[in-house]
Amino acid sequence: MFIITISVVVVFHEFGHYFAARFYHVYVERFSLGFGKVLFKKKDKKGTEWVISMLPLGGYVKPLAEPRIPNNPIGESIAEKSAFQKIVIYAAGPFFSFLLGIILYTGVFMVGENQPEAILANPQQSTIAYQGGIREGDKIVAVNGQAIKSWVEAVDELIGPFTLGQVVELTINTKQDTIKTITLHPTAFKGNLEEVNWLKEQGLMLLSPPPTIQRIIPDGPAEKAGLKQGDKIIGIDGQYQLGINEVIGKIQQSPNQTLNLLVNRNGTEISMAITPVAVESDNPQVNDGGVKGRINAEFRADFPLVKVAYSPIEAFTKAMNKTWDTAWFSLKMMFKMLTGQASLKNISGPLTIADYSGKVAENGLLNFIQFIALISISIGVLNLLPIPALDGGQMLINFVELVRGKPLSDAVLEGLMRIGYGFLLMLMIFAFTNDILRIFT
């Protein structure tokens, strides 16, 4: 899935450069997917080599740098183009990255999917959500004036303000079917966002229905206790209204300890005792003894769902907004990392992308498509940074040329490129280090 993700994102980005170069009659020598040793190549009628290379970590378009008289007509090298034309050629790559995000998001929003309703669990009293007046059963219907239909849409609207510590205004439909407005003042996170459930920290959690037995594994505690497929766990040891995570957590924390279950079976309440077996824990924090409880049953949570789909115009508008919000959030996070307001551990590299692409693909095609859109937008933002080795840096250099009326000297350009490549090397070291630490921790 990583190969698919990178291939789609890179090809679309580089095709932007190729299209703009050809529009201004620049001869393109090579269009490569990947770097390093060439595995496959084919030359088209215009003389461009289309190449697949060994390392699938990016790609490039190689325009003719300098005129090769008499082999090429005058005007087919990028050096002979005006500063404005070169700016357009370099800008076309990030533009196409954003365009891909818009196209993919538009398709996803048009197809639509069933998503959980944004009905909230009771927050802990120490959280800003509780202090703001949120209670169990409250339903989010708008975030900062933006109407939302589901929990997924609520999370999309909340991720930026909550992460950056910006004021959030929630429009709530209460259990009593009354509308109220709640203003929250979240604290910006300064650490690694992957190590914290940022919504739960602020007290916003989806209300989980009683877990239902999806499957009974033979000869385990669940079968011996008399549990059956379709049973709903409505109580454990006198505690009621437990969500699926709470039930699983209670079981894991009780190896070799008898639990008293209250089960709803086809409308009838049944009491039964069950003793989870002890198995080795892959998370020692679950139990001090390095073991956890297991009953050999699979659970599911039947959340109330709503179909979320949009007309073509609505989907396109929503996709435009989401692309903009994602790009702007990425820029603000980069600024916070540069100024020390956020941890550099939030920088991810190809190993993390490979890991996430596989996990996201397991959750369905629509999720995988949205992941590709996210990566494409991120690539677009990264390439717009004013670093000489990136598209944004080349745009800045040519903008200076446009203002000065003449190009920078070769010595200055060489110095800027060295600085740019040095910065990118440092960025790659950070990204790969973070990736490796994620794998081993």
C-alpha positions in Angstrom: 0.0 0.0 0.0 3.0 2.3 0.6 4.0 1.9 -3.0 0.5 2.7 -4.2 0.4 5.8 -2.0 3.8 7.2 -3.0 3.3 6.4 -6.7 -0.1 8.2 -6.9 1.1 11.2 -4.9 4.5 11.5 -6.7 3.2 11.0 -10.2 0.5 13.6 -9.8 2.9 16.1 -8.3 5.5 15.6 -10.9 3.0 15.6 -13.7 2.1 19.2 -12.7 5.8 20.1 -13.4 5.7 18.2 -16.6 2.5 19.7 -17.8 3.6 23.3 -17.1 7.0 22.7 -18.7 5.4 21.3 -21.9 2.9 24.2 -21.9 5.9 26.6 -22.1 7.6 24.4 -24.7 10.4 23.2 -22.4 12.0 19.9 -23.5 11.6 17.3 -20.7 14.4 14.8 -20.8 13.1 12.4 -18.1 10.0 11.7 -16.0 11.1 9.3 -13.2 9.0 7.5 -10.5 11.6 6.8 -7.8 15.3 7.3 -7.6 18.5 5.4 -8.2 19.0 2.5 -10.6 16.6 2.5 -13.6 14.4 -0.6 -13.7 12.3 0.3 -16.7 12.3 3.1 -19.2 10.5 4.0 -22.4 10.9 7.1 -24.6 7.8 8.8 -26.1 7.5 10.6 -29.4 8.5 13.9 -27.9 11.8 12.4 -26.7 10.9 12.2 -22.9 12.1 9.1 -21.1 9.5 7.7 -18.8 11.3 5.8 -16.0 10.7 3.6 -13.0 13.7 3.6 -10.7 14.7 1.3 -7.8 14.0 3.5 -4.7 10.3 4.3 -4.5 10.7 7.3 -2.2 9.8 10.1 -4.6 10.4 11.0 -8.2 11.4 13.9 -10.4 11.0 15.6 -13.8 14.2 16.6 -15.5 13.7 19.5 -18.0 16.5 20.5 -20.4 18.6 22.8 -18.2 20.7 24.6 -20.9 20.3 24.9 -24.7 22.1 22.3 -26.7 22.7 23.9 -30.0 22.3 22.6 -32.7 20.6 19.5 -31.2 17.7 21.4 -29.8 15.8 24.4 -31.1 16.4 27.6 -29.3 14.0 28.2 -26.5 13.4 24.6 -25.3 15.6 24.8 -22.2 14.3 26.0 -18.9 17.2 28.5 -18.6 15.8 30.4 -21.6 12.4 30.9 -20.0 11.4 34.1 -18.2 11.4 34.2 -14.4 7.6 34.3 -14.4 7.4 31.2 -16.6 9.9 29.3 -14.3 7.8 30.3 -11.2 4.7 28.8 -12.9 6.6 25.6 -13.7 7.9 25.1 -10.2 4.5 26.1 -8.7 2.6 23.5 -10.8 3.9 20.6 -8.7 2.4 21.7 -5.4 -0.7 23.0 -7.2 -1.3 19.5 -8.6 -0.7 18.0 -5.2 -3.5 20.1 -3.8 -5.6 19.4 -6.8 -5.3 15.6 -6.2 -6.4 16.2 -2.6 -9.5 18.1 -3.8 -10.3 15.5 -6.4 -10.0 12.5 -4.0 -11.9 14.3 -1.2 -14.7 15.3 -3.6 -15.1 11.7 -4.6 -15.2 10.4 -1.0 -17.7 13.0 0.0 -20.0 12.2 -3.0 -19.9 8.5 -2.3 -20.5 9.0 1.4 -20.4 6.4 4.2 -22.1 5.5 7.4 -20.5 7.3 10.3 -21.2 7.4 14.1 -23.4 10.2 15.3 -21.5 12.8 17.4 -23.2 11.8 20.7 -20.9 12.4 23.6 -20.0 10.4 26.7 -20.0 12.0 30.1 -16.7 13.8 30.5 -14.5 13.6 33.6 -15.1 16.5 36.0 -11.5 17.8 35.6 -11.8 18.4 31.9 -12.8 21.6 30.1 -15.7 19.8 28.4 -17.3 19.1 31.8 -16.6 22.5 33.1 -18.1 24.0 30.0 -21.3 22.1 30.6 -21.1 19.1 28.4 -23.0 16.0 29.7 -23.6 12.5 28.6 -26.0 12.3 25.6 -25.2 15.7 24.3 -24.9 15.8 20.5 -22.5 18.1 18.6 -24.4 19.7 15.7 -21.9 22.5 14.8 -18.3 23.4 15.5 -17.3 27.1 15.2 -20.5 27.7 13.2 -19.8 24.9 10.8 -22.6 22.4 10.7 -21.6 18.8 11.2 -23.4 15.5 10.6 -21.3 13.0 12.3 -18.5 12.3 14.8 -16.0 12.0 12.0 -16.9 15.5 10.8 -16.7 16.8 14.3 -13.2 15.5 14.7 -12.1 17.0 11.4 -13.3 20.4 12.6 -11.8 20.0 16.1 -8.3 18.7 15.3 -6.8 22.0 14.3 -8.2 24.3 17.1 -7.7 21.7 19.8 -4.1 20.9 18.8 -3.2 24.6 18.4 -5.0 25.8 21.6 -7.6 27.9 19.8 -11.0 28.8 21.2 -13.7 26.4 20.1 -17.5 27.1 20.0 -19.7 24.0 20.1 -23.4 24.0 19.3 -25.0 21.2 21.3 -28.3 19.4 21.1 -29.0 18.1 24.6 -30.8 14.9 25.7 -33.8 17.2 26.4 -33.7 18.3 22.7 -32.6 21.9 23.5 -29.9 23.8 21.7 -27.1 25.4 23.7 -23.7 26.9 22.8 -20.6 26.0 24.7 -17.2 27.8 24.4 -14.1 25.8 25.2 -10.6 27.1 25.7 -8.2 24.1 25.1 -4.5 24.1 25.9 -2.2 23.7 23.0 -0.2 20.4 23.0 3.5 20.8 23.0 4.6 17.2 22.9 4.2 14.3 20.5 0.6 14.2 19.3 0.8 10.5 18.8 1.3 9.9 22.5 -1.9 11.6 23.6 -5.6 11.2 22.9 -6.1 15.0 22.5 -9.9 14.8 22.4 -10.2 12.6 25.5 -7.7 14.9 27.3 -10.2 17.8 26.8 -13.2 15.6 27.8 -14.8 14.9 24.4 -15.4 11.2 23.9 -17.9 9.3 21.7 -20.7 7.7 23.8 -20.1 4.0 23.4 -23.1 1.6 23.4 -23.0 -1.6 25.4 -20.6 -4.0 23.7 -22.1 -7.0 21.8 -20.5 -10.4 21.5 -19.5 -10.8 17.9 -17.9 -14.2 18.1 -17.2 -16.9 20.8 -13.9 -18.7 20.5 -14.4 -22.4 21.5 -13.2 -23.8 24.8 -12.5 -20.4 26.4 -13.9 -18.7 29.5 -16.7 -17.0 27.5 -18.1 -20.3 26.2 -17.7 -22.0 29.6 -19.6 -19.2 31.3 -22.5 -19.5 28.8 -22.0 -16.3 26.8 -23.5 -16.5 23.3 -23.2 -14.5 20.1 -25.4 -11.4 20.2 -25.3 -11.0 24.0 -24.9 -7.4 25.2 -22.7 -6.7 28.2 -24.7 -4.2 30.3 -22.9 -4.5 33.6 -19.7 -5.8 35.3 -19.5 -6.2 39.1 -22.3 -3.7 39.7 -20.9 -1.1 37.2 -23.3 -0.2 34.4 -23.4 1.7 31.1 -19.9 0.6 30.3 -18.5 1.2 26.8 -16.6 -1.3 24.8 -13.2 0.0 25.8 -14.2 0.0 29.5 -15.4 -3.6 29.3 -12.2 -4.8 27.5 -10.1 -2.8 30.0 -12.0 -4.4 33.0 -11.4 -7.9 31.6 -7.7 -7.2 30.8 -7.2 -6.0 34.4 -8.7 -9.1 35.9 -6.7 -12.2 35.1 -7.7 -15.2 37.1 -10.3 -13.1 38.9 -14.1 -13.9 38.8 -16.2 -11.2 37.3 -20.0 -11.0 37.7 -21.6 -10.1 34.3 -25.1 -8.7 33.6 -26.0 -9.7 30.1 -29.0 -8.6 27.9 -30.0 -11.6 25.7 -32.9 -10.8 23.4 -34.4 -8.4 25.9 -33.9 -10.7 28.9 -31.3 -9.9 31.6 -29.1 -12.8 32.7 -26.4 -12.8 35.4 -23.4 -15.0 35.0 -19.8 -15.4 36.4 -16.8 -15.5 34.3 -13.0 -15.8 35.1 -10.6 -14.4 32.5 -7.6 -16.5 31.8 -4.2 -14.9 32.3 -2.1 -14.4 29.1 1.2 -12.5 28.6 0.6 -8.8 28.1 2.1 -6.9 25.2 1.5 -3.8 27.4 2.9 -4.2 30.9 1.0 -1.1 32.0 -2.3 -3.2 31.8 -1.3 -5.2 34.9 1.6 -5.1 37.3 2.3 -8.8 36.8 3.0 -8.5 33.1 -0.2 -10.5 32.2 -3.7 -9.5 31.2 -7.1 -11.2 31.3 -8.8 -12.7 28.3 -12.2 -14.4 27.9 -11.7 -15.6 24.2 -14.6 -13.6 22.7 -14.7 -10.8 20.1 -16.8 -7.7 20.7 -18.4 -5.1 18.5 -20.0 -1.7 19.4 -23.2 -0.9 17.5 -22.9 2.9 17.4 -25.9 4.9 16.1 -24.9 5.6 12.5 -25.9 8.3 10.0 -25.3 8.3 6.2 -23.1 11.2 5.3 -23.0 12.1 1.6 -23.1 15.3 -0.4 -24.1 16.5 -3.8 -21.3 17.2 -6.4 -21.2 20.9 -5.7 -21.4 20.4 -1.9 -18.7 17.7 -2.1 -16.4 19.9 -4.1 -16.9 22.9 -1.8 -16.3 20.7 1.3 -13.2 19.2 -0.4 -11.8 22.7 -1.1 -12.3 23.7 2.5 -10.8 20.5 3.9 -7.7 20.8 1.6 -7.2 24.4 2.7 -7.7 23.6 6.4 -5.3 20.7 6.2 -2.6 22.8 4.4 -3.0 25.7 6.8 -2.9 23.4 9.8 0.3 21.8 8.5 2.0 25.2 8.1 1.0 26.2 11.6 2.3 23.0 13.1 5.6 23.5 11.2 5.9 27.0 12.7 5.2 25.6 16.2 7.9 23.0 15.8 10.4 25.5 14.5 9.7 27.8 17.4 9.8 25.0 20.0 6.0 25.2 20.8 5.5 21.6 19.5 7.8 18.5 19.6 10.0 17.6 16.6 8.8 14.1 17.3 5.7 15.0 15.2 7.9 14.9 12.1 7.2 11.6 10.2 9.1 9.9 7.4 8.6 7.2 4.8 8.6 4.3 7.4 5.7 5.9 9.3 3.8 6.5 6.0 4.4 2.9 5.0 3.1 1.7 8.4 0.0 4.0 8.4 -0.8 3.2 4.7 -1.2 -0.5 5.5 -3.2 0.1 8.7 -5.5 2.6 7.0 -6.1 0.3 4.0 -7.3 -2.4 6.4 -10.2 0.0 7.4 -11.6 0.3 3.9 -11.0 1.8 0.5 -12.5 5.2 1.4 -10.2 5.6 4.4 -7.2 4.7 2.2 -8.2 7.2 -0.5 -8.5 9.9 2.2 -5.0 9.0 3.5 -3.6 9.4 0.0 -5.3 12.8 -0.2 -3.7 13.8 3.2 -0.2 12.7 2.0 -0.6 14.6 -1.3 -1.6 17.8 0.5 1.3 17.4 2.9 3.7 17.0 0.0 2.3 20.1 -1.6 2.8 22.1 1.6 6.3 20.8 2.1 7.4 21.7 -1.4 6.1 25.2 -1.0 8.5 26.0 1.8 11.1 28.6 0.7 14.0 26.2 0.8 16.3 26.4 -2.3 16.2 22.7 -2.9 12.4 22.6 -3.0 9.8 24.1 -5.4 9.1 27.0 -3.0 12.8 27.9 -2.9 13.1 27.9 -6.7 10.0 30.1 -6.9 11.5 32.5 -4.4 14.8 32.6 -6.4 13.0 33.4 -9.6 10.8 35.9 -7.9 14.0 37.7 -6.8 15.2 37.5 -10.4 11.8 39.0 -11.5 12.2 41.9 -9.2 15.9 42.5 -9.9 15.5 42.1 -13.6 18.5 39.8 -13.7 19.3 36.4 -12.2 21.4 35.8 -9.1 25.1 34.9 -9.6 26.2 31.3 -9.9 28.1 31.6 -6.7 25.0 32.8 -4.7 22.8 30.1 -6.3 25.4 27.4 -5.4 25.5 28.6 -1.8 21.8 28.7 -1.5 21.4 25.2 -2.9 24.0 23.9 -0.4 22.1 25.4 2.4 18.8 23.9 1.1 20.2 20.4 0.7 21.8 20.6 4.1 18.4 21.6 5.6 16.7 18.7 3.8 19.3 16.3 5.0 18.8 17.4 8.6 15.0 17.0 8.1 15.4 13.5 6.7 17.6 12.5 9.7 14.9 13.8 12.1 12.2 11.9 10.1 14.0 8.6 9.9 15.0 8.8 13.6 11.4 9.4 14.6 10.3 6.6 12.4 12.8 4.2 14.0 11.9 5.2 17.5 8.2 4.7 16.8 9.0 1.1 15.5 11.0 0.1 18.6 8.8 1.9 21.2 
